Amino acid sequence: MLIMIRNIVLFFCCFVVAPAIAQIPGTRIYTLSGEYQEQPRVNALYQVKEGYILVATTKGLYRFDGINFFEFSKSTDVPDDVTAICELSNKNILLGFGNGKIGQLRD
């Protein structure tokens, strides 16, 4: 009887508890690099069909490849506050800005 209880406890420890520990999720905190007085606030995230992620922030638009952030260059007449991202079927990407204007992303 004692051997049977020991085997049940051993089974429980090896096959139930150990896999449960392996299911603990990992997290990583990413920050946007740059010289800002305060960090940009993320307004929208969008994964395009090519696989990378577009990040719309209060300080402009960024491309995230899973490791690094790359800021898109902007002209002087484009506002910083990007609030929305939309990809059309022909792979054109439209951006919505905080002042209500809409623009198209050009590489």
All heavy atoms as an XYZ file, in Angstrom:
844
protein
N       0.810     -1.187      0.000
C       0.000      0.000      0.000
C       0.862      1.263      0.000
O       0.561      2.226     -0.698
C      -0.912     -0.042      1.233
C      -1.830      1.117      1.354
S      -3.042      1.018      0.056
C      -4.075      2.340      0.477
N       1.939      1.255      0.780
C       2.838      2.397      0.865
C       3.538      2.634     -0.472
O       3.735      3.785     -0.885
C       3.857      2.166      1.987
C       4.783      3.336      2.282
C       3.995      4.551      2.713
C       5.775      2.939      3.342
N       3.887      1.577     -1.162
C       4.552      1.695     -2.463
C       3.600      2.305     -3.483
O       3.989      3.133     -4.306
C       5.076      0.318     -2.925
C       6.163     -0.170     -1.973
C       5.593      0.386     -4.349
C       6.629     -1.566     -2.235
N       2.339      1.922     -3.420
C       1.354      2.452     -4.348
C       1.132      3.955     -4.126
O       1.067      4.737     -5.084
C       0.031      1.708     -4.168
C      -0.987      2.037     -5.216
S      -2.310      0.861     -5.067
C      -3.668      1.969     -5.069
N       1.087      4.399     -2.895
C       0.938      5.828     -2.592
C       2.170      6.596     -3.051
O       2.061      7.687     -3.619
C       0.673      6.030     -1.086
C      -0.695      5.446     -0.720
C       0.743      7.506     -0.725
C      -0.980      5.462      0.748
N       3.340      6.036     -2.835
C       4.578      6.678     -3.279
C       4.595      6.816     -4.794
O       4.991      7.848     -5.345
C       5.782      5.872     -2.807
C       7.095      6.581     -3.134
C       8.260      5.709     -2.873
N       8.211      4.635     -3.880
C       9.121      3.707     -4.047
N      10.131      3.643     -3.238
N       9.022      2.808     -4.987
N       4.140      5.801     -5.518
C       4.104      5.859     -6.986
C       3.097      6.900     -7.475
O       3.349      7.594     -8.466
C       3.777      4.485     -7.556
C       4.929      3.518     -7.395
O       6.071      3.930     -7.199
N       4.636      2.230     -7.461
N       1.978      7.032     -6.793
C       0.986      8.033     -7.172
C       1.537      9.443     -6.960
O       1.381     10.328     -7.820
C      -0.328      7.812     -6.390
C      -1.004      6.526     -6.864
C      -1.271      9.004     -6.563
C      -2.200      6.112     -6.041
N       2.193      9.677     -5.853
C       2.793     10.981     -5.574
C       3.898     11.281     -6.589
O       3.999     12.407     -7.104
C       3.318     11.050     -4.125
C       4.158     12.287     -3.908
C       2.171     10.984     -3.138
N       4.717     10.291     -6.904
C       5.784     10.466     -7.888
C       5.195     10.781     -9.262
O       5.674     11.678     -9.968
C       6.664      9.226     -7.942
C       7.836      9.281     -8.902
C       8.811     10.362     -8.472
C       8.520      7.937     -8.980
N       4.160     10.074     -9.630
C       3.491     10.325    -10.908
C       2.934     11.746    -10.948
O       3.081     12.467    -11.931
C       2.366      9.300    -11.124
C       1.552      9.568    -12.354
C       2.021      9.204    -13.601
C       0.320     10.196    -12.258
C       1.274      9.460    -14.735
C      -0.427     10.461    -13.386
C       0.052     10.085    -14.629
N       2.289     12.159     -9.873
C       1.711     13.494     -9.806
C       2.782     14.567     -9.933
O       2.619     15.546    -10.670
C       0.931     13.665     -8.498
C       0.274     14.998     -8.370
C      -0.880     15.285     -9.067
C       0.814     15.981     -7.559
C      -1.500     16.517     -8.962
C       0.218     17.216     -7.443
C      -0.942     17.480     -8.147
N       3.894     14.388     -9.253
C       4.973     15.383     -9.290
C       5.635     15.465    -10.653
O       5.973     16.549    -11.124
C       6.018     15.063     -8.221
S       5.433     15.364     -6.556
N       5.826     14.338    -11.303
C       6.559     14.327    -12.577
C       5.694     14.712    -13.771
O       6.160     15.396    -14.680
C       7.166     12.958    -12.808
S       8.486     12.577    -11.658
N       4.461     14.271    -13.789
C       3.665     14.424    -15.004
C       2.567     15.475    -14.906
O       1.952     15.806    -15.895
C       3.053     13.075    -15.389
C       4.095     12.066    -15.749
C       4.399     11.028    -14.882
C       4.800     12.169    -16.931
C       5.365     10.102    -15.206
C       5.774     11.253    -17.257
C       6.064     10.219    -16.395
N       2.310     16.010    -13.752
C       1.277     17.027    -13.622
C       1.885     18.373    -13.237
O       1.612     19.389    -13.856
C       0.209     16.600    -12.582
C      -0.804     17.699    -12.371
C      -0.469     15.319    -13.037
N       2.745     18.421    -12.247
C       3.302     19.674    -11.759
C       4.379     20.216    -12.699
O       4.401     21.406    -12.999
C       3.848     19.488    -10.329
C       4.525     20.743     -9.859
C       2.734     19.091     -9.388
N       5.270     19.381    -13.186
C       6.378     19.845    -14.023
C       5.895     20.488    -15.324
O       6.361     21.572    -15.679
C       7.345     18.708    -14.302
N       4.958     19.892    -16.076
C       4.465     20.584    -17.275
C       3.714     21.872    -16.962
O       3.718     22.805    -17.759
C       3.537     19.562    -17.933
C       3.996     18.255    -17.420
C       4.477     18.512    -16.033
N       3.075     21.964    -15.821
C       2.362     23.190    -15.462
C       3.336     24.342    -15.252
O       3.038     25.487    -15.586
C       1.531     22.962    -14.210
N       4.512     24.071    -14.725
C       5.531     25.108    -14.540
C       6.035     25.603    -15.886
O       6.337     26.780    -16.061
C       6.677     24.571    -13.662
C       6.164     24.312    -12.250
C       7.845     25.543    -13.636
C       7.157     23.591    -11.361
N       6.088     24.737    -16.879
C       6.569     25.119    -18.208
C       5.601     26.032    -18.942
O       5.956     26.640    -19.939
C       6.826     23.874    -19.037
N       4.383     26.164    -18.468
C       3.381     26.984    -19.126
C       3.340     28.421    -18.632
O       2.453     29.168    -19.001
C       2.001     26.337    -18.958
C       1.893     24.968    -19.575
C       2.138     24.991    -21.066
O       1.673     25.879    -21.756
N       2.896     24.039    -21.565
N       4.274     28.835    -17.801
C       4.302     30.208    -17.303
C       4.737     31.130    -18.446
O       5.790     30.927    -19.051
C       5.266     30.336    -16.101
C       4.782     29.472    -14.941
C       5.399     31.795    -15.677
C       5.761     29.399    -13.784
N       3.927     32.141    -18.805
C       4.272     32.998    -19.934
C       5.431     33.937    -19.602
O       5.601     34.367    -18.476
C       2.996     33.794    -20.181
C       2.322     33.814    -18.860
C       2.672     32.514    -18.187
N       6.208     34.257    -20.614
C       7.288     35.218    -20.456
C       6.857     36.570    -20.996
O       6.041     36.662    -21.906
N       7.375     37.623    -20.452
C       7.054     38.960    -20.925
C       8.341     39.733    -21.190
O       9.387     39.432    -20.632
C       6.217     39.733    -19.887
O       6.962     39.802    -18.670
C       4.893     39.052    -19.628
N       8.222     40.717    -22.052
C       9.344     41.596    -22.345
C       8.801     42.996    -22.566
O       7.800     43.175    -23.250
C      10.082     41.111    -23.585
C      11.279     41.960    -23.891
C      12.207     41.326    -24.861
N      13.313     42.234    -25.073
C      14.107     42.205    -26.096
N      13.957     41.277    -27.006
N      15.072     43.072    -26.220
N       9.450     43.974    -22.015
C       9.019     45.357    -22.139
C       9.881     46.040    -23.202
O      11.111     45.997    -23.135
C       9.130     46.092    -20.796
C       8.199     45.438    -19.781
C       8.813     47.571    -20.961
C       8.332     45.985    -18.381
N       9.225     46.652    -24.182
C       9.917     47.367    -25.245
C       9.734     48.865    -25.037
O       8.670     49.317    -24.629
C       9.341     46.985    -26.613
C       9.607     45.562    -27.001
C       8.670     44.573    -26.785
C      10.802     45.208    -27.592
C       8.910     43.264    -27.143
C      11.060     43.905    -27.959
C      10.113     42.947    -27.734
O      10.366     41.649    -28.094
N      10.769     49.626    -25.333
C      10.669     51.082    -25.276
C      11.135     51.660    -26.601
O      12.022     51.103    -27.259
C      11.533     51.667    -24.140
O      12.884     51.261    -24.337
C      11.056     51.187    -22.789
N      10.531     52.756    -26.984
C      10.924     53.438    -28.211
C      12.159     54.275    -27.935
O      12.191     55.042    -26.978
C       9.794     54.334    -28.699
C       8.513     53.605    -29.118
C       7.412     54.607    -29.376
C       8.765     52.770    -30.337
N      13.161     54.103    -28.751
C      14.389     54.866    -28.547
C      14.224     56.259    -29.155
O      13.480     56.465    -30.085
C      15.569     54.142    -29.186
O      15.356     54.030    -30.578
N      14.913     57.187    -28.606
C      14.864     58.555    -29.098
C      15.014     59.524    -27.947
O      14.971     59.157    -26.778
N      15.176     60.775    -28.293
C      15.350     61.814    -27.283
C      14.020     62.528    -27.098
O      13.723     63.504    -27.773
C      16.436     62.779    -27.733
C      17.705     62.053    -28.101
C      18.909     62.665    -27.440
O      18.760     63.696    -26.795
O      19.977     62.087    -27.592
N      13.205     61.999    -26.196
C      11.895     62.571    -25.914
C      11.865     63.077    -24.480
O      12.484     62.505    -23.601
C      10.791     61.512    -26.077
C      10.758     60.873    -27.434
C      11.094     59.534    -27.592
C      10.397     61.596    -28.551
C      11.062     58.939    -28.832
C      10.359     61.007    -29.799
C      10.693     59.678    -29.935
O      10.662     59.094    -31.157
N      11.096     64.151    -24.269
C      10.891     64.610    -22.901
C      10.009     63.618    -22.154
O      10.185     63.368    -20.989
C      10.263     65.995    -22.888
C      11.216     67.058    -23.385
C      10.567     68.427    -23.369
O       9.370     68.563    -23.172
N      11.373     69.449    -23.597
N       9.050     63.042    -22.864
C       8.230     61.973    -22.303
C       8.058     60.905    -23.383
O       8.105     61.198    -24.574
C       6.874     62.496    -21.849
C       6.038     63.086    -22.956
C       4.735     63.650    -22.447
O       4.784     64.501    -21.556
O       3.692     63.219    -22.942
N       7.883     59.665    -22.972
C       7.754     58.563    -23.919
C       6.469     58.725    -24.740
O       5.448     59.169    -24.222
C       7.701     57.229    -23.167
C       9.053     56.720    -22.737
C       9.897     56.260    -23.917
O       9.402     55.746    -24.903
N      11.183     56.468    -23.809
N       6.521     58.364    -26.018
C       5.311     58.433    -26.846
C       4.252     57.458    -26.341
O       4.567     56.390    -25.834
C       5.800     58.015    -28.228
C       7.273     58.097    -28.192
C       7.688     57.969    -26.780
N       2.998     57.835    -26.503
C       1.882     56.970    -26.136
C       1.434     56.224    -27.381
O       1.264     56.809    -28.449
C       0.736     57.803    -25.581
C      -0.395     56.983    -25.007
C      -1.408     57.872    -24.321
N      -1.933     58.898    -25.199
C      -3.030     58.762    -25.964
N      -3.702     57.650    -25.923
N      -3.423     59.747    -26.727
N       1.249     54.916    -27.263
C       0.847     54.092    -28.397
C      -0.655     54.238    -28.598
O      -1.444     53.997    -27.686
C       1.229     52.615    -28.168
C       0.690     51.745    -29.293
C       2.735     52.471    -28.062
N      -1.052     54.634    -29.822
C      -2.467     54.800    -30.160
C      -3.034     53.576    -30.855
O      -4.193     53.231    -30.653
C      -2.665     56.024    -31.060
C      -2.363     57.307    -30.339
O      -2.581     57.431    -29.141
N      -1.834     58.281    -31.069
N      -2.232     52.923    -31.715
C      -2.735     51.777    -32.472
C      -1.569     50.881    -32.866
O      -0.441     51.342    -33.059
C      -3.475     52.247    -33.721
N      -1.863     49.589    -32.984
C      -0.922     48.592    -33.494
C      -1.583     47.897    -34.669
O      -2.776     47.591    -34.628
C      -0.581     47.551    -32.426
C       0.149     48.037    -31.191
C       0.211     46.916    -30.163
C       1.548     48.481    -31.551
N      -0.793     47.618    -35.725
C      -1.351     46.930    -36.885
C      -0.276     46.048    -37.506
O       0.823     46.516    -37.792
C      -1.853     47.940    -37.919
C      -2.567     47.283    -39.063
C      -3.894     46.888    -38.931
C      -1.917     47.017    -40.254
C      -4.550     46.264    -39.971
C      -2.562     46.392    -41.299
C      -3.884     46.015    -41.151
O      -4.529     45.393    -42.180
N      -0.590     44.767    -37.705
C       0.347     43.864    -38.365
C       0.011     43.802    -39.844
O      -1.079     43.376    -40.233
C       0.283     42.461    -37.765
C       1.306     41.534    -38.384
C       1.346     40.170    -37.724
O       0.586     39.893    -36.807
N       2.235     39.332    -38.199
N       0.940     44.241    -40.681
C       0.728     44.244    -42.124
C       0.985     42.853    -42.688
O       1.537     41.981    -42.025
C       1.615     45.304    -42.823
C       1.236     46.697    -42.393
C       3.060     45.052    -42.566
N       0.602     42.659    -43.943
C       0.704     41.330    -44.562
C       2.152     40.867    -44.717
O       2.403     39.680    -44.801
C       0.000     41.341    -45.904
C      -1.498     41.504    -45.752
C      -2.206     41.592    -47.068
C      -3.681     41.811    -46.799
N      -4.415     42.205    -47.971
N       3.104     41.793    -44.752
C       4.515     41.408    -44.847
C       5.049     40.842    -43.534
O       6.137     40.292    -43.494
C       5.381     42.594    -45.273
C       5.296     42.925    -46.743
C       4.075     43.774    -47.067
O       3.570     44.465    -46.156
O       3.635     43.743    -48.216
N       4.324     41.027    -42.416
C       4.708     40.423    -41.159
C       5.156     41.383    -40.082
O       5.112     41.047    -38.911
N       5.610     42.564    -40.434
C       6.049     43.492    -39.394
C       4.851     44.238    -38.819
O       3.734     44.174    -39.337
C       7.122     44.452    -39.908
C       6.731     45.293    -41.091
C       6.076     46.502    -40.920
C       7.057     44.900    -42.389
C       5.724     47.271    -41.993
C       6.706     45.671    -43.471
C       6.042     46.855    -43.265
O       5.685     47.620    -44.330
N       5.069     44.948    -37.730
C       4.000     45.645    -37.023
C       4.215     47.147    -37.154
O       5.321     47.644    -36.966
C       3.985     45.238    -35.534
C       3.669     43.750    -35.411
C       2.976     46.068    -34.750
C       3.795     43.217    -34.007
N       3.150     47.852    -37.486
C       3.176     49.314    -37.500
C       2.637     49.808    -36.170
O       1.612     49.326    -35.683
C       2.331     49.864    -38.643
C       2.859     49.613    -40.046
C       1.881     50.131    -41.082
C       4.216     50.252    -40.231
N       3.334     50.774    -35.575
C       2.959     51.316    -34.275
C       2.646     52.804    -34.455
O       3.523     53.583    -34.812
C       4.104     51.130    -33.254
C       3.690     51.656    -31.893
C       4.534     49.683    -33.172
N       1.387     53.155    -34.246
C       0.957     54.554    -34.332
C       1.073     55.169    -32.942
O       0.489     54.671    -31.985
C      -0.481     54.634    -34.825
N       1.859     56.242    -32.819
C       2.090     56.866    -31.515
C       1.810     58.365    -31.593
O       1.539     58.908    -32.667
C       3.550     56.667    -31.055
O       4.411     57.458    -31.877
C       3.973     55.214    -31.106
N       1.917     58.993    -30.448
C       1.762     60.444    -30.390
C       2.983     61.172    -30.940
O       2.945     62.385    -31.114
C       1.514     60.901    -28.949
O       2.574     60.411    -28.125
C       0.189     60.386    -28.422
N       4.061     60.466    -31.198
C       5.284     61.065    -31.737
C       5.597     60.592    -33.152
O       6.709     60.736    -33.637
C       6.488     60.731    -30.841
C       6.338     61.180    -29.423
C       6.396     62.678    -29.301
C       6.340     63.059    -27.834
N       6.282     64.473    -27.633
N       4.649     59.965    -33.847
C       4.867     59.534    -35.217
C       4.583     58.051    -35.410
O       4.014     57.381    -34.554
N       5.019     57.535    -36.556
C       4.781     56.148    -36.936
C       6.083     55.360    -36.874
O       7.127     55.837    -37.328
C       4.211     56.095    -38.359
C       3.828     54.722    -38.879
C       2.613     54.186    -38.119
C       3.533     54.777    -40.354
N       6.018     54.160    -36.320
C       7.184     53.289    -36.190
C       6.882     51.938    -36.812
O       5.735     51.487    -36.842
C       7.536     53.078    -34.713
C       8.045     54.311    -34.027
C       7.170     55.227    -33.460
C       9.407     54.568    -33.931
C       7.637     56.361    -32.827
C       9.879     55.701    -33.300
C       8.988     56.590    -32.756
O       9.448     57.712    -32.128
N       7.932     51.281    -37.300
C       7.846     49.903    -37.782
C       8.591     49.034    -36.789
O       9.722     49.337    -36.407
C       8.494     49.777    -39.162
C       8.433     48.365    -39.729
C       8.962     48.325    -41.148
N      10.348     48.751    -41.229
C      11.398     47.936    -41.155
N      11.235     46.658    -40.992
N      12.623     48.421    -41.245
N       7.957     47.938    -36.355
C       8.548     47.026    -35.377
C       8.710     45.666    -36.028
O       7.751     45.080    -36.525
C       7.645     46.935    -34.144
C       8.163     46.040    -33.064
C       9.365     46.299    -32.440
C       7.444     44.930    -32.672
C       9.844     45.481    -31.438
C       7.902     44.105    -31.666
C       9.101     44.380    -31.054
N       9.957     45.159    -36.039
C      10.227     43.872    -36.682
C      10.330     42.719    -35.693
O      10.715     41.617    -36.062
C      11.494     43.953    -37.528
C      12.735     44.259    -36.720
O      12.648     44.360    -35.487
O      13.814     44.392    -37.332
N       9.986     42.948    -34.445
C      10.069     41.916    -33.422
C      11.243     42.124    -32.493
O      11.280     41.558    -31.407
N      12.205     42.933    -32.920
C      13.387     43.216    -32.102
C      13.592     44.718    -31.953
O      13.778     45.221    -30.859
C      14.650     42.564    -32.719
C      14.476     41.054    -32.776
C      15.885     42.927    -31.914
C      15.565     40.337    -33.538
N      13.545     45.441    -33.059
C      13.856     46.870    -33.059
C      12.707     47.695    -33.621
O      11.922     47.206    -34.442
C      15.110     47.151    -33.898
C      16.330     46.480    -33.335
O      16.578     46.533    -32.140
N      17.093     45.835    -34.190
N      12.667     48.962    -33.208
C      11.730     49.934    -33.747
C      12.466     50.827    -34.736
O      13.590     51.253    -34.487
C      11.147     50.811    -32.631
C      10.176     50.102    -31.750
C      10.599     49.497    -30.586
C       8.841     50.045    -32.089
C       9.706     48.844    -29.765
C       7.931     49.400    -31.280
C       8.363     48.796    -30.110
N      11.823     51.126    -35.863
C      12.380     52.026    -36.870
C      11.355     53.121    -37.130
O      10.203     52.832    -37.453
C      12.682     51.271    -38.173
C      13.647     50.137    -37.988
C      13.176     48.837    -37.847
C      15.003     50.368    -37.927
C      14.057     47.784    -37.676
C      15.891     49.322    -37.750
C      15.414     48.028    -37.622
N      11.782     54.371    -36.971
C      10.867     55.492    -37.172
C      10.798     55.837    -38.650
O      11.812     55.906    -39.343
C      11.337     56.700    -36.371
C      10.377     57.858    -36.437
C      10.804     59.015    -35.555
O      11.938     59.008    -35.055
O       9.988     59.925    -35.365
N       9.583     56.062    -39.157
C       9.411     56.510    -40.531
C       9.746     57.991    -40.590
O       9.388     58.759    -39.699
C       7.962     56.298    -40.995
C       7.666     54.877    -41.375
C       7.122     54.006    -40.463
C       7.943     54.415    -42.646
C       6.843     52.700    -40.799
C       7.673     53.104    -43.003
C       7.125     52.247    -42.074
N      10.448     58.379    -41.647
C      10.756     59.803    -41.807
C       9.474     60.532    -42.182
O       8.608     59.997    -42.867
C      11.820     59.993    -42.887
O      11.342     59.498    -44.121
N       9.351     61.762    -41.700
C       8.132     62.520    -41.954
C       8.491     63.896    -42.476
O       9.529     64.456    -42.157
C       7.277     62.606    -40.700
C       8.010     63.108    -39.493
C       7.177     62.938    -38.258
C       8.033     63.215    -37.061
N       7.887     62.341    -35.989
N       7.595     64.422    -43.283
C       7.817     65.773    -43.784
C       7.265     66.775    -42.771
O       6.599     66.409    -41.804
C       7.127     65.947    -45.146
O       5.741     65.767    -45.010
N       7.526     68.033    -43.004
C       7.167     69.060    -42.025
C       5.669     69.293    -41.940
O       5.171     69.741    -40.916
C       7.866     70.383    -42.368
O       7.500     70.757    -43.700
C       9.365     70.244    -42.258
N       4.916     68.998    -43.015
C       3.478     69.262    -42.987
C       2.655     68.089    -42.459
O       1.437     68.174    -42.390
C       2.986     69.658    -44.381
C       3.262     68.578    -45.412
O       4.118     67.715    -45.160
O       2.609     68.605    -46.472
N       3.304     67.002    -42.057
C       2.598     65.836    -41.520
C       2.578     65.930    -39.999
O       3.611     66.106    -39.361
C       3.294     64.521    -41.959
C       2.632     63.319    -41.327
C       3.294     64.412    -43.467
N       1.387     65.812    -39.384
C       1.326     65.884    -37.916
C       1.973     64.660    -37.263
O       2.091     63.599    -37.859
C      -0.171     65.936    -37.618
C      -0.863     65.544    -38.862
C       0.083     65.698    -39.992
N       2.400     64.839    -36.012
C       3.048     63.751    -35.276
C       2.064     62.720    -34.745
O       2.394     61.553    -34.623
C       3.830     64.310    -34.083
C       5.142     64.935    -34.508
O       5.623     64.595    -35.596
O       5.672     65.752    -33.748
N       0.867     63.128    -34.389
C      -0.082     62.255    -33.692
C      -0.799     61.334    -34.675
O      -1.808     61.696    -35.270
C      -1.081     63.123    -32.929
C      -1.950     62.308    -31.995
O      -1.579     61.162    -31.691
O      -2.992     62.824    -31.567
N      -0.280     60.107    -34.853
C      -0.910     59.100    -35.706
C      -1.876     58.310    -34.830
O      -1.496     57.759    -33.809
C       0.141     58.166    -36.342
C      -0.524     57.147    -37.247
C       1.179     58.963    -37.108
N      -3.148     58.245    -35.242
C      -4.161     57.602    -34.401
C      -4.751     56.338    -35.002
O      -5.341     55.543    -34.278
C      -5.308     58.577    -34.100
O      -5.866     59.026    -35.331
C      -4.816     59.758    -33.294
N      -4.628     56.129    -36.322
C      -5.250     54.959    -36.941
C      -4.411     54.466    -38.110
O      -3.724     55.244    -38.771
C      -6.653     55.305    -37.420
N      -4.487     53.156    -38.362
C      -3.762     52.523    -39.457
C      -4.728     51.585    -40.175
O      -5.475     50.848    -39.537
C      -2.558     51.708    -38.949
C      -1.620     52.581    -38.135
C      -1.821     51.045    -40.101
C      -0.549     51.810    -37.394
N      -4.714     51.614    -41.518
C      -5.578     50.740    -42.312
C      -4.801     50.276    -43.540
O      -4.180     51.075    -44.233
C      -6.835     51.502    -42.735
S      -7.897     50.576    -43.843
N      -4.835     48.971    -43.811
C      -4.178     48.430    -45.003
C      -5.246     48.028    -46.006
O      -6.183     47.286    -45.677
C      -3.317     47.225    -44.632
C      -2.538     46.680    -45.806
C      -1.606     45.551    -45.421
O      -1.805     44.949    -44.348
O      -0.689     45.264    -46.197
N      -5.119     48.511    -47.242
C      -6.073     48.199    -48.292
C      -5.673     46.907    -48.994
O      -4.567     46.392    -48.803
C      -6.140     49.359    -49.288
C      -6.516     50.720    -48.701
C      -6.465     51.784    -49.766
C      -7.871     50.656    -48.051
N      -6.560     46.390    -49.834
C      -6.291     45.122    -50.519
C      -5.122     45.214    -51.500
O      -4.473     44.224    -51.795
C      -7.539     44.641    -51.245
O      -7.940     45.604    -52.212
N      -4.825     46.414    -52.013
C      -3.691     46.585    -52.928
C      -2.398     46.923    -52.184
O      -1.462     47.436    -52.767
C      -4.004     47.655    -53.969
C      -4.311     48.998    -53.343
O      -4.309     49.148    -52.122
N      -4.577     49.986    -54.183
N      -2.354     46.645    -50.879
C      -1.203     46.827    -49.988
C      -0.849     48.289    -49.717
O       0.209     48.574    -49.200
C       0.024     46.067    -50.491
C      -0.164     44.578    -50.499
C       1.117     43.867    -50.847
C       0.898     42.371    -50.845
N       2.097     41.648    -51.206
N      -1.710     49.219    -50.086
C      -1.521     50.613    -49.681
C      -1.916     50.743    -48.221
O      -2.879     50.118    -47.765
C      -2.377     51.554    -50.526
C      -1.836     51.704    -51.934
O      -0.669     51.408    -52.185
N      -2.671     52.137    -52.843
N      -1.202     51.568    -47.493
C      -1.469     51.755    -46.074
C      -1.908     53.195    -45.845
O      -1.205     54.138    -46.221
C      -0.224     51.419    -45.232
C       0.120     49.946    -45.422
C      -0.468     51.740    -43.768
C       1.394     49.516    -44.770
N      -3.086     53.347    -45.245
C      -3.626     54.657    -44.923
C      -3.425     54.934    -43.448
O      -3.523     54.026    -42.617
C      -5.111     54.723    -45.265
C      -5.487     54.489    -46.724
C      -6.997     54.536    -46.889
C      -4.815     55.498    -47.627
N      -3.137     56.189    -43.137
C      -2.916     56.615    -41.755
C      -3.910     57.703    -41.397
O      -4.166     58.605    -42.189
C      -1.495     57.160    -41.584
C      -0.359     56.236    -41.980
C       0.957     56.985    -41.929
C      -0.329     55.026    -41.090
N      -4.451     57.618    -40.191
C      -5.314     58.662    -39.676
C      -4.550     59.465    -38.629
O      -3.802     58.900    -37.829
N      -4.728     60.763    -38.635
C      -3.999     61.641    -37.728
C      -4.942     62.273    -36.711
O      -6.160     62.296    -36.899
C      -3.260     62.728    -38.522
C      -2.231     62.174    -39.468
C      -2.525     62.000    -40.809
C      -0.991     61.789    -39.003
C      -1.589     61.476    -41.673
C      -0.042     61.258    -39.861
C      -0.334     61.103    -41.207
N      -4.376     62.781    -35.655
C      -5.143     63.345    -34.556
C      -5.967     64.561    -34.945
O      -6.979     64.850    -34.315
N      -5.576     65.266    -35.998
C      -6.317     66.458    -36.412
C      -7.420     66.123    -37.418
O      -8.063     67.015    -37.947
C      -5.372     67.496    -36.991
C      -4.643     67.014    -38.232
O      -4.826     65.888    -38.682
N      -3.791     67.860    -38.767
N      -7.644     64.828    -37.709
C      -8.715     64.411    -38.610
C      -8.275     64.177    -40.047
O      -9.068     63.717    -40.857
N      -7.046     64.469    -40.389
C      -6.569     64.258    -41.744
C      -6.199     62.793    -41.966
O      -5.919     62.055    -41.042
C      -5.359     65.144    -42.030
C      -5.707     66.616    -42.052
C      -4.513     67.436    -42.456
C      -4.910     68.917    -42.502
N      -3.808     69.752    -42.946
N      -6.200     62.400    -43.233
C      -5.846     61.037    -43.625
C      -4.701     61.133    -44.625
O      -4.689     61.982    -45.504
C      -7.035     60.307    -44.262
C      -8.153     60.158    -43.236
C      -6.626     58.942    -44.782
C      -9.418     59.548    -43.776
N      -3.729     60.247    -44.490
C      -2.589     60.219    -45.387
C      -2.263     58.804    -45.820
O      -2.766     57.833    -45.253
N      -1.421     58.692    -46.833
C      -0.994     57.383    -47.337
C       0.493     57.216    -47.032
O       1.288     58.135    -47.232
C      -1.238     57.283    -48.833
C      -0.853     55.947    -49.405
C      -1.199     55.859    -50.888
O      -1.783     56.762    -51.459
N      -0.826     54.763    -51.488
N       0.856     56.032    -46.557
C       2.250     55.748    -46.237
C       3.018     55.473    -47.513
O       2.609     54.669    -48.347
C       2.329     54.531    -45.301
C       3.725     54.106    -44.886
C       4.388     55.185    -44.036
C       3.666     52.804    -44.109
N       4.153     56.145    -47.640
C       5.046     55.923    -48.791
C       6.412     55.584    -48.264
O       6.937     56.245    -47.379
C       5.123     57.182    -49.652
C       3.803     57.509    -50.263
C       3.930     58.543    -51.299
N       2.582     58.845    -51.810
C       2.343     59.782    -52.653
N       3.321     60.547    -53.073
N       1.135     59.988    -53.074
N       7.000     54.533    -48.776
C       8.323     54.081    -48.308
C       9.438     54.913    -48.871
O       9.485     55.436    -49.882
C       8.541     52.620    -48.664
C       7.572     51.723    -47.891
O       7.154     52.122    -46.811
O       7.244     50.654    -48.410
